């Protein structure tokens, strides 16, 4: 799955009102998009793999 596909899946889950499980955390509620970004930023900051960091950065930018 590329970054664009993941962004689309996250946005569909949020807009449909469904719960989203992202990196061992449930993302629910009215601030779901912002919370998803925060989880991804935390995950990126803890990552040591440059490819994974670049992927997460792309996803984060897609959610802005």
HELIX and SHEET records of a PDB file:
HELIX    1   1 UNK A    3  UNK A   15  1                                  13    
HELIX    2   2 UNK A   32  UNK A   46  1                                  15    
HELIX    3   3 UNK A   50  UNK A   63  1                                  14    
SHEET    1   A 2 UNK A  20  UNK A  22  0                                        
SHEET    2   A 2 UNK A  25  UNK A  27 -1                                        
END                                                                             
